[in-house]
Amino acid sequence: MRLLCLPKSFSFHFQKVNKQQRIMAQSSGTGSNTGKKLIRIDVSSDSVCPWCFVGKRNLDKAIAQSKDQFDFEVRWHPYFLDPSAPKEGVNKKEYYEKKFGSRAQGIFARMTEVFRNVGLEYDISGLTGSTLDSHRLIYFAGKQGLEKQHALVEEIYLGYFTQGKFIGDREFLLESARKVGVEGAAEFLENPNNGVKEVNEELEKYSANISGVPNYMINGKHQMSGGQPPEVFLRAFQVAAK
């Protein structure tokens, strides 16, 4: 079965990218004052991609198991699975049934199983639509700290995938921001132009040459994709640190 978040065939092998494909990023080096090797992970994702959430949960497990060896910096970057998704929102279940046709029920069942394996209940209820505001907010959170950004991504995923929240609902986004301590979110989102330029710049820099998400660039040199299990991330950290 093809993954929801990968519209084209996509390699799931950890690979070293060539010089032309390499995303500009800081080299690994040592992690600040701890003396540990720094693992920097640039994640391209969309807020309505279920495999991105699964991948995040597994990435978090791998990071927790590796903190005695490495320091980590995780940055989240935008990707649009459907750039034409309506801002006003459409019924999520009907949208996917229209998109995937006869395969939709099988995909729903598969995602329910996958989510349970990472301790979550997959909820197909509610509305879906444009993810632009969520990406604007994730960018804004990152300006206040990578930990806040990472926590905000988790809250947005939880609401959308397990609670039937609408990704375009301003109150849902602001509630998620409040939970993780992002300050000034309401004022930032109030102006529809705030963050749009930066989101587009990140799209060009980090997501222009990929065909699906989640996509991970590790230390600016090594690329992997898909909702990988924790052990794949663990191996990737070791390779990237050498």
N, C-alpha and C positions, 0 to 999 in steps of 0.2 A: 504494500500500500504506500502510495506517495505521501510524504509528510505535508500537512496543511501549509506550513510556512515556506515550503520550497517549491515555487512554481515551475522550476526547471530541474532536470537531473542535477544532482549535486554530490560532490565527493565527500565522504565522511572520514577520509584518511587525514591524519595529521601530516602537514606538508610544509616544506620550506618554500617560501615564495621567492620569485626572482627579483632582481633589483628594480626592474620597471614597475612591478606590481606592489612593491613594498610601501606600506603606509608610513608616512613620516611619524615617528614616535621616538621617545627617549630610549636610549640603549639601556640595557639592564643595569649593570653596575652593582654597587652594594646599596642596600636599603637604608638610607639616611644614617642615623647614629646607632643602629642595631648591629651593623656588621654583616647582616644577612643579605643574600642575593635578592634583588628586587625583581619581581615578576609583574610586568605591566600588561594588563589585559584590556584591549579595546573591543567592546561588544557592539555589534550592529544588530538591532532588533526592532520589532514593531510591537506596540502595546496590545495588539489583538492576535498575536502569534502564540498559540498554546505551546509549541515546542520551545519557544524562547523562555517561557516560564519554567518548563521542565528542565531546560538547560541551565537556567539560573539556579534552581534548587540543587542540581547536581554539582554545579560549579561551587556553590557555597559549601557543600560537603567536602569537596576536594580542598578548598582553601582552609577550612577548619582543620583538616588532617595534616596540612603542610605548614602551618604557621610557625612551627618550631624550626623549619628549614629556611623559609622565605618570608619576605615582606611582599605585600600585594597592593597594587593600585588598579582598581577596576573603573573604567569609564564607559558610560553608556551613550551610544550614538543612534540617530534616527534611521529608520528605513520605513518605506510605505509599501505594504503589500498591495494596497489598492489606493493609489493616489486620487482616484475619482470618487471614493466613498463619500456619501452625503453627510454634510455637517449635522443635519437634523436627526439623523439616525433612522435605521430600519430594523425590523424584527430579525434578531440574530439567527434564529433557527431557520426561518424562511430564506434569509440571505444565503446561508450555506447550502441549503437544499437546492436553491437555484444555481449556485455556483458549481456544486459537485454532482448534482443530479442523483442517479441511482446509487452512487457511492457514499452519499451523505450519511446514511444510517450506520454504515460500517465504520465510517470515520468517527462518528460520535461515540460508538461503542469502544473503538480503539482508544480514543482520548480519555474516556472514562477509566479504562483499565490503566493507562499510563499514569494518569493523575493519581490514582489510588496507590500506585507503586511509590510515589513520592509524598504520600500522606495528605492528598488533597481530594476534594470532591468536585468533579467537573460539572459546571452548570451552564447549560446552553440557553437559558432563559434571558429575557431582556433585549436590549437594542445593541446594535453595532453601528459603526459609522467612521467618520474621519478621525484619525489619530493625531492630527496636527497639534491641537491644544495640549495633549499629553506630552508630546515631544518638546513643545515649547517649555512646559513646566519642568520636565526632566533636565533640560538644558539649564534652566534657571536654578534648579536645586544644585546642580553641579558647581555653580559659581559659589555656593555656600559650603561646599565640601563634598568629597567623593562618597563619604559614608552616608550623608543625607541623600545624595542622589541614588545610591544603591538601595537604601531603605525605601525611598519613594517608589522606585521601580517595583519592589516587592508589594507595596500596598496597592498600587495600580493593578498589578496582575491579580492579586487576591480578590479585589473588588470585581473586576471584569470577569474572571474565569470561575470564581466560586460563589459569588453573591449576586450575580445577575445585574451588576451595575453597568450603566451606559458610559462608554469611554468618552463621549462628548459632553457629559453632564458636568457643568462647571462646579456645582456643589460637591459632587463626588471627588473631583480632582482637588478641590480646596480642602476637603476633609482629609484626603490622603496626605496632602502637604502638611496640614496641622499635626497629624499623628507623628510625623517624623521630624517636626521642628523646622520646616522651611518657612522663613519669614518673608512677608511682603508678597505672597503668592497672589492674593486677590488683586492687588494693585497692578502686578505684572500682567496677569491674564486679561485684565480689563481693557487694556490697549491691544487690539488684535494684531498690531504690527510688532509688538515686543517679541523678540526671539525668532521671528520668521527668517530674518537674514542669517542668523547664526545656525538655525536648523538646516537651511539650504546649503550653507558652507560645509557643515558636517556631512550632509548627504554626499556632497561632491568629494570630500576628502576621504571618507571612510567607507562609503557604500556604493560608489559609482561603478566599481568593477566586480560586484558580487551579484549573484542571481537569486539569492534567497537568504533567509535568516532562520535561526541565529547564526551569526558568523563571528569568530573570535580571532583577533590578531594578537599574538603574544610576543612581547618585547619587540614589536615592529618588524619581526622577521618570519614568524611561524604562524601559519593560518590553519584553522580547523573550523568545522561547521556541524550543525545539527544538535539535537538534544542529547548530547553524549552522556554516558554514565560517568560517575566520579573517577573511576580508575583510568579512563581515557584522559581526563584532565590531569590526573596525577602524573601519568607518563609524559604528557605534554610539558608540564612544569620542569621535569627533570631534563628533557631534551633542550628546552629553551634556556635553561640555566647554564648549560655547558658552553 
